[in-house]
């Protein structure tokens, strides 16, 4: 299928901390067969949103954040394909092309949060244009993108950049958050490449805790959906998904958890596999019960 063509730039000029950064976004493929649509992004210098509109919008919307270990962005499987599955249920999807923290930006560990907050504010500022209800705007992320989703769910009101225009008066808080086989902890059991790319060489105990999402949960954290594969060896469930679940339950934050017995890492939220389709149905049903989606 064709890539989405409606694009919204996140920043009107140089992104925060981008002075002197010269990057040209590259889209490459994991496969020699380009028809497989198994592409990834790197060297992201132009963060933006791809707007993916459903044929029959129900007014709900989701910011979609693909993973890639904070090294690349797996834009097809966890990005565009997720958007198409959400579109089929009437959900407007905004696929985020975000800056990667290891590519020269100042305050690099907070670059993904800057882009997420800005994306949420821009979507809400233009809610009428996108035909969405700004109170029914959530986020979903996969793997390292799941760490981003969990970060937004816990740190949505943290001041990580100076306002640039009127859109920054809008709330960055998602109504809900989906975390699919997410990286959560920066401590033992983390996905080491994600940790190293995100926070760099300063891995003091205080810094590891500051970027471990389970340590940032409070009663103000947003309602959450977590799913993972029980035999995921890339991002082990116990110090990641299960730690986040425990923190949310302890803080009395509504949360739903699904563990697939034989699920490896990367099954997604699409109809291209039985597990991905079941995951999509579970997420959409949960969202419908929460009042954000109209139906599963």
Legacy VTK file of the C-alpha trace (Angstrom):
# vtk DataFile Version 3.0
C-alpha trace
ASCII
DATASET POLYDATA
POINTS 296 float
0.000 0.000 0.000
1.058 3.584 -0.598
2.614 5.561 2.216
0.505 8.309 3.770
0.996 11.681 2.115
-0.453 14.123 4.658
2.447 15.362 6.774
2.593 17.839 9.668
6.009 19.163 10.691
6.511 19.246 14.456
8.694 22.327 14.731
8.400 25.571 12.724
12.188 25.924 12.580
15.157 24.171 14.197
13.991 21.581 16.769
15.080 22.111 20.384
18.775 21.427 20.864
19.344 21.215 17.130
21.774 24.050 16.598
24.551 22.725 14.409
22.811 19.398 13.738
22.696 18.609 10.018
20.784 15.402 9.295
18.964 14.154 6.218
16.446 11.446 7.061
17.178 8.099 5.438
14.642 5.358 4.773
16.192 1.947 4.206
14.933 -1.625 4.140
15.752 -4.688 6.210
14.914 -6.753 3.124
16.512 -6.871 -0.304
12.992 -7.083 -1.696
11.636 -3.539 -1.373
8.125 -4.826 -2.046
8.190 -6.424 1.420
7.723 -2.993 3.032
10.066 -3.750 5.916
11.696 -0.335 6.129
13.354 1.695 8.830
14.379 5.314 9.350
17.584 6.801 10.706
19.349 10.202 10.712
16.038 11.876 11.468
16.442 15.614 11.032
12.831 16.511 10.180
10.494 15.180 12.907
6.909 15.132 11.758
3.557 13.379 11.841
2.083 11.238 9.093
-1.677 11.728 9.263
-3.579 8.512 8.531
-7.310 9.124 8.230
-9.904 6.325 8.397
-12.709 5.979 5.845
-15.269 6.332 8.644
-13.732 8.285 11.531
-15.272 7.835 14.963
-13.588 10.911 16.446
-10.890 9.013 18.348
-7.190 9.312 17.621
-3.901 7.632 18.513
-0.301 8.782 18.275
1.588 5.748 16.936
5.226 5.271 17.954
7.207 2.515 16.268
10.243 1.002 17.964
13.776 0.306 16.839
15.946 0.416 19.930
16.333 4.216 19.788
18.708 3.475 16.894
16.250 3.312 13.976
12.455 3.575 13.578
10.714 0.441 12.267
8.283 2.521 10.284
6.301 -0.101 8.338
5.428 -2.952 10.692
4.904 -0.946 13.866
4.082 2.374 12.219
2.099 2.429 8.995
0.619 -1.064 9.411
-0.560 -0.188 12.912
-2.148 2.975 11.535
-4.007 0.989 8.863
-5.374 -1.436 11.452
-6.557 1.442 13.645
-8.065 3.169 10.599
-10.102 0.038 9.898
-11.720 0.515 13.336
-12.482 4.194 12.702
-9.487 5.561 14.626
-7.446 8.407 13.157
-3.746 7.583 13.495
-0.761 9.905 13.621
2.503 8.059 12.973
5.408 9.845 14.618
8.733 10.329 12.862
10.746 11.239 15.943
14.321 12.321 16.498
16.698 9.637 17.717
18.667 10.569 20.832
22.126 9.504 19.645
22.273 11.790 16.618
23.815 14.955 18.011
20.945 16.765 19.723
21.486 18.700 22.937
19.686 17.207 25.973
19.477 14.092 23.826
17.751 11.835 26.379
14.715 14.126 26.374
14.531 14.566 22.593
11.901 11.786 22.164
9.735 13.333 24.909
10.045 16.764 23.330
8.746 15.386 20.028
5.917 13.459 21.701
4.708 16.415 23.735
4.859 18.677 20.707
2.979 16.112 18.601
0.163 15.818 21.153
-0.165 19.593 21.374
-0.225 20.059 17.609
-2.873 17.361 17.183
-5.068 18.961 19.841
-4.530 22.459 18.438
-5.771 21.183 15.063
-8.476 18.834 16.332
-11.176 20.406 14.160
-9.039 20.049 11.031
-8.424 16.377 11.830
-12.080 15.735 12.804
-11.132 14.291 16.188
-12.251 14.718 19.778
-9.179 15.979 21.669
-10.362 14.233 24.840
-10.140 10.875 23.037
-6.528 11.179 21.895
-4.135 8.506 23.169
-0.758 6.994 22.381
0.550 3.531 21.545
4.169 2.446 21.272
6.161 -0.707 20.569
9.419 -1.873 22.195
11.566 1.283 22.518
8.456 3.062 21.258
6.713 1.447 24.220
9.259 3.138 26.454
8.306 6.386 24.745
4.594 5.723 25.260
5.208 4.953 28.940
7.363 8.081 29.218
4.585 10.246 27.809
2.059 8.543 30.104
4.135 9.503 33.146
5.943 12.707 32.134
3.403 14.466 29.900
3.480 17.684 31.950
7.246 17.898 32.449
8.764 21.036 30.920
11.373 19.755 28.467
11.339 22.556 25.864
10.493 26.243 25.633
7.110 27.009 23.986
7.418 27.982 20.337
3.858 29.012 19.390
0.220 28.981 20.492
-0.072 25.209 20.040
2.166 24.771 23.072
-0.636 26.055 25.262
-2.461 22.762 24.610
-2.280 19.787 26.967
0.196 17.024 26.093
-1.500 14.453 28.357
-2.739 11.396 26.454
-6.153 10.069 27.422
-4.710 6.550 27.452
-1.498 4.711 26.633
-0.769 1.413 24.914
2.583 -0.220 25.699
3.341 -3.201 23.472
6.293 -5.384 24.559
7.744 -2.166 26.000
11.197 -1.338 27.252
10.466 0.048 30.731
13.474 -0.191 33.005
16.943 1.225 32.437
18.315 -1.073 35.157
19.004 -4.826 35.143
16.974 -6.617 32.482
16.679 -3.625 30.191
17.283 -3.715 26.459
20.885 -2.542 26.693
21.066 -0.953 23.240
17.973 1.167 23.960
19.421 2.280 27.286
22.816 3.144 25.821
21.361 5.086 22.903
18.885 6.960 25.102
20.951 8.011 28.081
24.507 7.655 26.813
27.545 7.139 28.993
26.195 8.795 32.154
24.539 5.766 33.713
24.537 6.773 37.352
21.954 5.159 39.618
19.960 8.394 39.729
19.919 8.708 35.945
18.922 5.076 35.411
16.008 5.561 37.801
14.965 8.850 36.181
14.488 7.126 32.802
12.905 3.924 34.167
9.210 4.437 33.506
7.991 2.251 36.378
9.794 4.603 38.772
7.874 7.587 37.369
4.357 6.229 37.904
2.025 8.291 40.105
-1.767 8.318 40.547
-1.806 10.907 37.711
-0.360 8.427 35.196
-2.839 7.727 32.400
-4.896 4.503 32.026
-2.720 1.930 30.306
-2.814 -1.232 28.196
0.207 -3.558 28.259
0.819 -6.656 26.161
3.884 -8.831 25.677
5.083 -12.289 24.730
5.968 -14.613 27.584
9.099 -15.869 25.858
10.403 -12.447 24.798
14.169 -12.664 25.301
14.949 -9.289 23.698
12.942 -7.244 26.220
12.307 -9.620 29.160
8.803 -9.172 30.629
9.623 -9.306 34.336
11.760 -6.168 34.713
9.857 -4.361 31.957
6.155 -4.996 31.293
5.519 -6.632 34.647
7.355 -3.883 36.548
5.178 -1.268 34.852
2.038 -3.260 35.591
2.963 -3.560 39.267
3.700 0.159 39.527
0.379 1.081 37.904
-1.628 -1.256 40.133
0.164 0.069 43.227
-0.710 3.640 42.212
-4.367 2.679 41.530
-4.054 3.582 37.849
-6.426 1.591 35.585
-4.398 -0.955 33.627
-5.058 -4.035 31.509
-2.366 -6.657 30.953
-2.137 -9.421 28.346
0.650 -11.994 28.231
0.815 -14.218 25.158
2.151 -17.610 26.150
4.191 -18.261 23.018
4.698 -14.714 21.825
8.205 -13.576 20.871
9.168 -9.928 20.499
7.690 -7.913 17.638
4.227 -9.339 16.896
2.770 -5.863 16.513
-0.831 -4.746 16.296
-1.757 -5.758 12.777
-3.724 -8.328 10.905
-0.682 -9.923 9.261
-0.411 -12.552 12.006
-2.960 -14.220 14.319
-1.212 -12.851 17.404
-0.998 -9.330 16.022
-4.672 -9.373 15.090
-5.683 -10.685 18.512
-3.568 -7.976 20.112
-5.345 -5.370 17.980
-8.777 -6.674 18.994
-7.833 -6.672 22.670
-6.504 -3.112 22.507
-9.517 -1.818 20.599
-11.969 -3.581 22.925
-10.174 -2.119 25.947
-10.333 1.331 24.375
-14.036 0.938 23.634
-14.729 -0.013 27.245
-12.814 3.084 28.305
-15.035 5.247 26.108
-12.272 6.349 23.726
-13.135 4.151 20.736
-16.644 3.551 19.439
-16.143 -0.150 18.774
-13.524 -2.868 18.501
LINES 1 297
296 0 1 2 3 4 5 6 7 8 9 10 11 12 13 14 15 16 17 18 19 20 21 22 23 24 25 26 27 28 29 30 31 32 33 34 35 36 37 38 39 40 41 42 43 44 45 46 47 48 49 50 51 52 53 54 55 56 57 58 59 60 61 62 63 64 65 66 67 68 69 70 71 72 73 74 75 76 77 78 79 80 81 82 83 84 85 86 87 88 89 90 91 92 93 94 95 96 97 98 99 100 101 102 103 104 105 106 107 108 109 110 111 112 113 114 115 116 117 118 119 120 121 122 123 124 125 126 127 128 129 130 131 132 133 134 135 136 137 138 139 140 141 142 143 144 145 146 147 148 149 150 151 152 153 154 155 156 157 158 159 160 161 162 163 164 165 166 167 168 169 170 171 172 173 174 175 176 177 178 179 180 181 182 183 184 185 186 187 188 189 190 191 192 193 194 195 196 197 198 199 200 201 202 203 204 205 206 207 208 209 210 211 212 213 214 215 216 217 218 219 220 221 222 223 224 225 226 227 228 229 230 231 232 233 234 235 236 237 238 239 240 241 242 243 244 245 246 247 248 249 250 251 252 253 254 255 256 257 258 259 260 261 262 263 264 265 266 267 268 269 270 271 272 273 274 275 276 277 278 279 280 281 282 283 284 285 286 287 288 289 290 291 292 293 294 295
